[in-house]
Amino acid sequence: MKEFFKNKYLKFSIAVILYILWIIWLGNYWLLIGLPIIFEIYIIRKIHWKFWKKKGVKKQTFYKDVFYRSIYNSNFFYGKRYVNWRLFIC
């Protein structure tokens, strides 16, 4: 039974059904453009969505992860376009 719920196609279909129901509830059908992104996240998995983590590394330090997220969020939410890239040199 556990293997049935680990199936990527089942997860994809549940996500798509919930997403379509949410779009119908909102009434904004332009959001259907997001369906290929959901397909990529659940089925294809080619794009590295967790860009702040290294690929293939099982365990990464928590503080480094928090640091990268804080830099990204501060630039995104406060509208700062300048990033001091010297901070990223480790």
Beta strands, then each sheet from edge to edge (+ up, - down):
end
